[in-house]
Amino acid sequence: MKRVISINFLVLFLFLGFIEILLGKWIKNIFLNEKTEYLNIPGLYKDKKFFYDVKKLYNSSQSVPIKIYKDNLGYRSRSNNNKQKVLTIGGSTTEEFFVTEGKTWQDNLDNLQPEFDFINGGLSGQSTFGHLESIKEWHSKYLNNSKIDSIIFYIGINDLNFVRKNFDLVEYLSDLENYKNRVSFRIFLKNNSFFINKFLIAKNRISFYIQKKSRNYLTSHKSRKVDFLKKGIKQEIKENINPQSFIFYKNLFSSLITETFTSFPKSKIIVIQQQIPGCRFVGENIVYDRHPSVKMNICIDLHRVYQLQENVIKSLPISKQNRLYLFPMYKKEILKDHHVYDYVHTNPEGSKALGEYINSIFKNFINN
């Protein structure tokens, strides 16, 4: 009996191994040395369609159905045409995962600048560290750099932790290394193994169904429960950041710009320092923090991030400065309270306003 069971298990194991090799991507990605699929980009979906009803998120009494399409390279709003491409990079305010197809700020720009194709390369939660990894492992490998006319970075809010006083660099780097190793191995199996990939797809579908039934499937994004303060708490920006301070973030942002110049040597770079409605900057040294809780000093920390970015850009050689354009959007009031469904993320109306603002920048930019 033991011999029969052992032989059956061996036959089953060999059969499953044959199916794994035949239907998996081990030969294509490893033995034939073809491009592996985004091993270092956690959270990136490719060739996927998502459908949601975000009426709860938008605090609407009526259904708000949305569709999100991720193409075979993981991008939104990318067309297979001969137009010059403009790659847009940022976090969730760039990806706009809960804004339907045709309504993102990239879609608005496609309509306003029909001679260009604005590619949505945003990934929710990514900071400057993530953008650096994406340039190295994603954008530079899967896009034709000769076709990328410009790269727009719409960034700021996800970098706040790097400049806060309680930021522990040693702990951050340790956690980051452990996370990368863990996630990279999981993605490696997912992108090569037939059985593991199918198992994870089934698991995610079941998990999504359960979360949807419990109405918790939008836990990472929530509608605004308490509105912005009408005027806000006046805060004085007393410190001028020494370029030697927050050295980690300064070097990180510098690496991002350098890597982008290297990977896309013919592209122009536009850095938009994003504005959020809760921070109303008045002059150079005064900000009104309109968030319901001002204890986190979001506006002051945001100013630190942008000052360090400006210091890095000013230190670049003139040849690179001529290809890089910095726009301090945060000093303007482009996005109003009704343009965001929480305190940061735009709804379709906000995406339209953002697209029109970036269009005004881009129009003057290409004319000059």
Secondary structure, 3 states (H helix, E strand, C coil): CHHHHHHHHHHHHHHHHHHHHHHCCHHHHHHCCCCCCCCCCCCCCCCEEEEEECCCCCCCCCCCEEEEEECCCCCECCCCCCCEEEEEEECHHHHCCCCCCCCCHHHHHHHHCCCEEEEECCCCCCCHHHHHHHHHHHHHHHCCHHHEEEEEEEECHHHHHHHCCCCCHHHHHHHHHHHHHHHHHHHHHHHHCHHHHHHHHHHHHHHHHHHHHCCCCCCCCCCCCCCCCCCCEEEECCCCCCCCCCHHHHHHHHHHHHHHHHHCCCCEEEEEECCCCCEEEECCCEEEECCCCCCCCHHHHHHHHHHHHHHHHHCCCHHHHCCEEEECHHHCCCCCHHHECCCCCECHHHHHHHHHHHHHHHHHHHHC
